[in-house]
Each structure stands twice: as structure tokens, then as C-alpha cells.
């Protein structure tokens, strides 16, 4: 199975930029605009690396992760936060076992692609 | 022959990439190294493989009852706590989360004892929360050496900051300098 990346971010410019970077690095990426859509993708069987924004309307990144865990969908996925938020809030403390990394925007493109590929290699 | 030195390294979010930086080029140390990284279980083996590519030391998931050997790195398996019996033998057990984590860094570090002839080092790397702070306090109390990752290189400074605030941290360093300090403290074989 070829694992891909699921980008969850409400900002269209972030979705566009990150998708372009990863596609040009031959990484299979799909992007969605909200936590609800992320959950739908998991229901459809997505397996791979989730790059999760924190600040999103209705359901933030932490609430989305909690929902993933509560629904028993935390299988064959790695979650990394991808955010402009400098410091994580206290909600993360209870969810830290499910968050492997915390990547801040803006990021160094080469290092970002290396990191994504490294985490994809964890899934096999 | 018992390992002459035990190093326990605790890490949470961002840990895999900081560990990689820390272990890149690390020579075989005159110590057993135990890593407690908060992570999902299916990542355990992948992390070992990733770190194996960085260092000459053998890296594996710790097994219950395993006797620690020097020049080896042991990764604590997820979903159980890891303690060390007489600083030498791995004991895994099911238990409630401590600091919202299982395994907990505090549980592993807290199991270490003051034993003549066995040096103890505790290291706290990047991560959210306060896991490891009590463990660091304990290691200092039993005469060990304590190190925290510096703020500049920490992906999340929460855990190193909590460790520093105990007043029990001896050195605050970047990953590369932590490697150098470990070499200085335990030596190379």
C-alpha cells in the first residue's frame, strides 16, 4: 500500500502551497478544509500522514484528533501538527501520545519534504 | 557484566527528529541508553530503524526481562510503563497513564537507584507538558547528572522548561552538545 499525506487546513493558500511542494516531491497528497472532512477521509479508509492545522472554525485540530481517537480511527496514521501557532495550547498535553511532531509555518521547504518522507517511511 | 552507566532520555512531540540529530554520529558509548518517547505503538520499530541508521550502536525495542548491555539503545515500547530493576533489568508493566502518557518518563527515571559503580544520566528533550520533571528531580537526588535541551533547539520547550524549573538540571544544551556531554560523562568504547 502506498501511504499518502492528508493536509487539514482551512486556509486555501496553505493548502495550495503545501500541495504544490509535496506534489513536486512526488508525494501523494490530498487536502481537506476542516476536521469534519478529515474524519470523513478516515471513514473512507485513509492511511498515511496527517498534517493538521490547529486553529480552524467549528472544530479545531485538537478536537479533531480527540474525535479520531474516540472513534477508534487512530490506526495506520501518523499525525503532525502544521501550524502558524508558535506555542501549542494546553489541550495538546492530553493528546501528546498521538502527535508525533509539531511543524511551524513558515518552514524550510527542503527540511519539510525530508521530514514528511521520513514519517511516511515509518508507515509500512 | 552490568553496564557501568545508564542514560535515560525522555522526549515527546518532535522527539523523533531531535533524537535523530542527537544520535547522528554518536559513537558506541560506555553505557546503556533507554529512550522513552511518547508515540503510537506501530511507530516503535520504525523509530528504532531510523536511529539505527544514525549510530553504530544497536537500537531495539526493550523487551520485558531484558538485561541491559552497554553500547546498546533501548526504546521503551508504547502502552506499557518501563522500569529498571537494579538499574539493569527491564521490567514492563501495564498501568494508568502518568502525566497523560504511557510509558511515562517519570516512571522510568523514578525507578533508578543509587548503586555504587553505576553512573546515571537523565536527559529531557522537546515535548509538551511536565513528564520527566519529577524524574529529573529523582536522578539529581540519587547523585546522577541531568541535562535539558535548550529552548532555541526545542521544537516544544514545555518539558525541558519544566525540568529546568525543578532547579535540578546540571546542563542546558543543544542536541549536538548533549551528545558531546554524554561522551564526556560516560566515555566511548
Boltz contact constraints between the chains, C-beta under 6 A:
constraints:
  - contact:
      token1: [A, 88]
      token2: [B, 128]
      max_distance: 6.0
  - contact:
      token1: [A, 92]
      token2: [B, 128]
      max_distance: 6.0
  - contact:
      token1: [A, 93]
      token2: [B, 100]
      max_distance: 6.0
  - contact:
      token1: [A, 93]
      token2: [B, 128]
      max_distance: 6.0
  - contact:
      token1: [A, 93]
      token2: [B, 129]
      max_distance: 6.0
  - contact:
      token1: [A, 94]
      token2: [B, 100]
      max_distance: 6.0
  - contact:
      token1: [A, 96]
      token2: [B, 12]
      max_distance: 6.0
  - contact:
      token1: [A, 96]
      token2: [B, 13]
      max_distance: 6.0
  - contact:
      token1: [A, 96]
      token2: [B, 38]
      max_distance: 6.0
  - contact:
      token1: [A, 96]
      token2: [B, 128]
      max_distance: 6.0
  - contact:
      token1: [A, 97]
      token2: [B, 38]
      max_distance: 6.0
  - contact:
      token1: [A, 97]
      token2: [B, 101]
      max_distance: 6.0
  - contact:
      token1: [A, 99]
      token2: [B, 13]
      max_distance: 6.0
  - contact:
      token1: [A, 101]
      token2: [B, 14]
      max_distance: 6.0
  - contact:
      token1: [A, 102]
      token2: [B, 13]
      max_distance: 6.0
  - contact:
      token1: [A, 102]
      token2: [B, 14]
      max_distance: 6.0
  - contact:
      token1: [A, 102]
      token2: [B, 155]
      max_distance: 6.0
  - contact:
      token1: [A, 102]
      token2: [B, 156]
      max_distance: 6.0
  - contact:
      token1: [A, 122]
      token2: [B, 43]
      max_distance: 6.0
  - contact:
      token1: [A, 122]
      token2: [B, 46]
      max_distance: 6.0
